[in-house]
Amino acid sequence: MPLSGPGWHPHLWHPFTQVATADPPLRVVRGEGALLELDDGRRLIDAISSWWVTLHGHGEPSIAAAIAGQARRLEQVGFSDFRHPAAEQLAERLAACSGLERLFFSDNGSTAVEVALKIAWQWWRNRGEPRQQLIGFEGAYHGDTFGAMAVGERSLFSAPFEPLLFAVARAPWPATWWDDDGVEAREAAALERLEQLLETPTAAVILEPLLQGAGGMALVREGFLRRVEALVRASGALLIADEVMTGFGRSGHLFACQRAGIRPDLMALSKGLTGGFLPMGVTLAREAIYNGFIGTAAGLTLFHGHSFTANPLGCAAALASLDLLQERPERHQGFEARHRPHLEALARHRLVRRPRLLGSVAAFEVATDRPGYLNPVGPRLQRLALERGVFLRPLGQVVYLLPPLCLDDDQLADCYAVIGAALSSL
């Protein structure tokens, strides 16, 4: 079998892609606002924010200008020995809006989660009270590095590495949707199981607040998370919030934890952090946790770092993105109301099941007897939508919209019209 064919570049290796069966990738030459322009002149609505990172829109001028200005002053410096104004300003602003006082920089969402796990685990060790259990939730996805894989749902993605992954206890994730009569029973069962697991001394519990992203846009109720937090607090364990996807307005609040009314001990951020312009990850921590790493014994140190830690260009982009969120809060606060009438209408389609909505994220499932990430209905819908000018990337039978905040009303209506037409073509 040839290693590549028409449409495939001879030297590129694409993520999550099986060359033997996938359609060749499209060639993008320009992005503007909610649109992507292909080399053949076609323009697509980017209905998933290019894997959930393009927060304000492609080519957002204020972020591009901030990066250019920073590049003329300082483009990079080793963060172990130096600090710089952009990192200081970003740390101050994120601390103020999250309530978590300390910020550790990394490179992406997976590494932000890795850092949170390492901090939580070592914090107990530094106290002389090592705890040997971590708890995650069924269906979770926290990234593709080893620690992130371990605390996420074990699946086809992680199967080759199973012997290398550490053990994790798991509680059910009582996902819900509109008109769901069984949610209270599922929540009660999940909380009972979590309470049982917490009888074993636990270093940390990690969750994606309100919405599991790659696990299928699985939504839980705010009250459930508050009860989870209460159980975790009673056990003495730390609570880690993976807000890589939900952070920066995606839930309708700046952070999903704020919407749910919970306060984690550690928080992982990435994706929308820089408005989608540059890779950057951040792990936020309570001051008391930071203090647990201070002392004259070298072993107390968190020995973790990255070459591009606190890269000044990424910090400048993140500061400009925060400016936009704070100058125009109505864009993320009002997106849920914009989605609702369209999703209510789409929910009447014969193939639509389990509609749900959170902030700028709308999702549903296509009726099928073969649920799962590899369900062929996802690629079929993607092709049909592309033919009609909208870029989607369904998660198996789960179809979702997670567009840039700049998407206008006509473009949003077009997205729903294209999804409806594609469903009717199945």
PELIN-V542565 format. One record per helix or strand of 3 or more residues. SS is the DSSP state (~ for helix, > for strand). FROM is the first residue (numbers start at 1). TO is the last residue. If there is no record, write none. Layout:
SS:FROM:TO + SS:FROM:TO
//
This chain:
>:28:33 + >:35:38 + >:43:46 + ~:49:52 + ~:61:73 + ~:85:98 + >:102:106 + ~:109:126 + >:133:137 + ~:146:151 + ~:159:164 + >:169:171 + ~:183:197 + >:202:207 + ~:222:235 + >:238:242 + ~:256:260 + >:266:269 + ~:271:274 + >:281:285 + ~:287:291 + ~:298:300 + ~:312:327 + ~:329:333 + ~:335:346 + >:352:358 + >:361:366 + ~:377:387 + >:398:401 + ~:409:425
//
